[in-house]
Amino acid sequence: MDDINKLIYFDNAASTPLLDEITSEILPYLRSHYGNPSSLHRLGRESFQAIEKARTRVASLIGSKKKEIIFTSGGTEANNLAIKGITNRLNRLNPKRKCVITSSIEHESVLGTVKDLEKNGFNVRFVPTTLNGQIEPECLKKTIPSNEVALVSVMLSNNEVGTLQPVKELAAITHHYGGLFHTDAVQAIGKIPVDVKQLDVDLLSMSSHKIHGPKGVGALYLKRGLMLDPIVSGGGQESDFRSGTENVHGIVGFGKACEIASSRLEESRALLIALRDYLIFHVLDKIPDSRVNCSTENRIPNIAHFTFFGVQGEDLVNKLDEHGIAASTGSACSSKHQKPSHVLKAMGFSYAEVTGSLRLSMSILNTKGEIDRAIPILAEIVADLRSRSPFAKSK
Ligand SMILES: Cc1ncc(COP(=O)(O)O)c(C=O)c1O
């Protein structure tokens, strides 16, 4: 039975609630197991062993070896470390490799990083996206220069519209031209099977709080044999790739989140697809002039992205919040700045399509009952906002 007074949380692409099993595993590392993992005494050794156990669990979720995992403070740092670390190193060894390619629908942590590289003399190119939010391998072939490409970075799943990119094909093209390939898999891990060997990527970024783990922790997969220049100097933790005393409780929680995600992957995927499709069907059925964006194929199971013509997405989010429903217009990091989504603009959406958008993202904790409760509220809010909007007719 759903508790009708409970908040309905449909913003799981921004962050997810911590699972009780994960909290229980973290608590001892906040209370009694406080040793520094670099210390030689028993408490230190216990923390070190806890990190290594978590490393094995993270590696197992993506089919990598334990030694290929570098813990970071989250997806943002993993993206920075991957892109800056690799390009700086490659460029030091071969100054001709100055080209970095990414897509225009990446997360801000990738776009900001390549902007920094551009200021330092790198040649940054963007692969365009289709109206469906897809990066086509043919477009990468046209963008990539031979002998000059250092790195291509294209996300596995987009955080606003949920589209999956053909990373395996994009990585193969990149390797053909002599570059390395990085993917931001923050939204994809734990939702779909992700195997670094099968995708043949060189670097892959992850974050804990999108899969019911704690915030402020993530990891970078770095293929064995590759080296990168660290972006933080210090005590040489994480095999010299990421200095700083490890966030032991965060890493333990992330490890547990990966273990749970691995063991329930198929079950969770089926549940999320069922919830998402139920949501989409009923939204389109009950709310006129609404549209679901991007095809239902090639997408992660938990994100549904809509446009409600004639309303402002932000007004919608605020009104839903007043009714106890948490939703988002899109990217978690830019939504407070109230700027139009760079992803939707890059996909070629019109002003009305961009401003009228709403992202509803599910987790395994959501239920059909919550969807049944939310849809009449959403329908009423949309109708009310339209009745007051001068743009109500604009498409
Ligand atoms: C695709 C993607 N990459 C990177 C990040 C950043 O991850 P973190 O919040 O762990 O820094 C996010 C977070 O929203 C994301 O959705």
The ligand as a MOL file (V3000), in Angstrom:
LIG
                    3D

  0  0  0     0  0            999 V3000
M  V30 BEGIN CTAB
M  V30 COUNTS 16 16 0 0 0
M  V30 BEGIN ATOM
M  V30 1 C 25.8790 11.9460 -16.8420 0
M  V30 2 C 26.4520 12.5150 -15.5990 0
M  V30 3 N 27.7780 12.6630 -15.4940 0
M  V30 4 C 28.3580 13.1390 -14.3860 0
M  V30 5 C 27.5930 13.5290 -13.3080 0
M  V30 6 C 28.2820 14.0690 -12.0820 0
M  V30 7 O 28.3270 13.1020 -11.0620 0
M  V30 8 P 28.5510 13.5530 -9.5390 0
M  V30 9 O 27.2500 14.1580 -9.1010 0
M  V30 10 O 28.8800 12.2920 -8.8230 0
M  V30 11 O 29.6730 14.5180 -9.5370 0
M  V30 12 C 26.2000 13.4330 -13.3780 0
M  V30 13 C 25.3560 13.9120 -12.2580 0
M  V30 14 O 24.2440 14.3820 -12.4530 0
M  V30 15 C 25.6100 12.9020 -14.5400 0
M  V30 16 O 24.2950 12.7480 -14.6600 0
M  V30 END ATOM
M  V30 BEGIN BOND
M  V30 1 1 1 2
M  V30 2 1 2 3
M  V30 3 2 2 15
M  V30 4 2 3 4
M  V30 5 1 4 5
M  V30 6 1 5 6
M  V30 7 2 5 12
M  V30 8 1 6 7
M  V30 9 1 7 8
M  V30 10 2 8 9
M  V30 11 1 8 10
M  V30 12 1 8 11
M  V30 13 1 12 13
M  V30 14 1 12 15
M  V30 15 2 13 14
M  V30 16 1 15 16
M  V30 END BOND
M  V30 END CTAB
M  END
